[in-house]
Amino acid sequence: MRQTWRWFGPADTVSTAQMRQAGVEGVVSALHHLKPGTAWSADEIAKRQAQIAALPGGGASGLAWEVVESVPVSEAIKTQVGDWRAHLDAYRETLEKLAGAGIETVCYNFMPVLDWTRTALRAPQSHGGTAMLFDLEDFAAFDLFVLERPGAFDDYPEPCISAAREKASKMHATEKQALQDNIVAGLPGANDAWTLDEVRDHLGRYADIGADRLRANLIDFLSEVVPTAERLGLRLCCHPDDPPFPLLGLPRVMSSLADYRTVLEAVDSPANGATLCTGSLGVAPDFDPVAFVDALGQKIHFAHLRNTKRIAPAHGARSSFFEAAHLEGDTDMIATIRALVREEKRRRTEGRADWQIPMRPDHGQDLLGDLDVRGMPGYPLIGRMRGLAELRGVMAAVSAE
């Protein structure tokens, strides 16, 4: 597999020089400063490519922008209101510009309002480092007693409500604000200033949109953009919901193998594919990564090899979890990598030009010097370098079998 690394641009606390020293082969990036629904220009894309190709002190990094993560799908497209058709035009224009720059893989997601959701961004771990954490009862405390979302009490069982009420009663105002900030931090740099009224306003736009409607809107979106991607030789790949269950009354439509089958079969094209994120999908107790690869391997265009560990409290199908070390969570990473390497071998036998699947370590723990840097949550240097080294070792061993 192609060993890539996510980079947020010049403001990232990790430099291109450090990525090169870590053995990174390619870079995953995006133009986060451009609003969803805005077409990316050739100049902006070229600027980011040049930043990746250069070392901070001068000279060439030897790295290139290989995967876009992500070209965001606007809320207007997800809800099909307002300027959503103009946003579709902008999305197609962006694909044209990316193809012109030689970039072939584009990751996106279709999660309403928020991207990944956590209640703590740096939860202390027993080894002295920190990791991102989703605590279901802390989340319920926010939903029920901070946000005070209408209808929220219908979404939780009584034991969860009681625990959330007790937690909320003991929170100071600063703790409630910190919890709110953590929950809306999923989109890097985009949502960290939302007020509660703004959150309520965004949620209100989905009042009449259930899972069936959102899935239909996703299929409509793909029907509009996949023909462009296929003509350009691009590979689109949808990231799963994170976590893979409904939150804040919002529907989720990419949380399981069945969800992916439905969407990929609805718009059947080599340009319409999946991002296999073992950490997101692995929060579900019944997730089988090998079965996912066996079923959809030919459509997997990108892999996030990260691990999560389910912990208490859990209520029904929804569980608390934290970002585990890459080989220590609930996902059998060795079996997953073996299945992906087997898929790569099948592609090579078929003569596919895209036989090599780009992967990246994701959501590493903060370790050692990471604790002093306090960079982008989930994207530390040392924690991810540990993860990449472990994954690289597994890949080498499995490939030699």
Secondary structure, 3 states (H helix, E strand, C coil): CEEEEECCCCCCCCCHHHHHHCCCCEEEECCCCCCCCCCCCHHHHHHHHHHHHECCCCCECCCCEEEEECCCCCHHHHHCCCCHHHHHHHHHHHHHHHHHCCCCEEEEECCCCCCCCCCEEEEECCCCCEEEEECHHHHHHHHHHHCCCCCHHHHCCHHHHHHHHHHHHCCCHHHHHHHHHHHCCCCCCCCCCCCHHHHHHHHHCCCCCCHHHHHHHHHHHHHHHHHHHHHHCCEEEEECCCCCCCECCECCCCCCHHHHHHHHHHCCCCCEEEEEEHHHHCCCCCCCHHHHHHHHHHHEEEEEECEEEEEEEEECCEEEEEEECCCCCCCCHHHHHHHHHHHHHHHHHHCCCCCCCEEEECCCCECCCHHHHCCCCCCCHHHHHHHHHHHHHHHHHHHHC
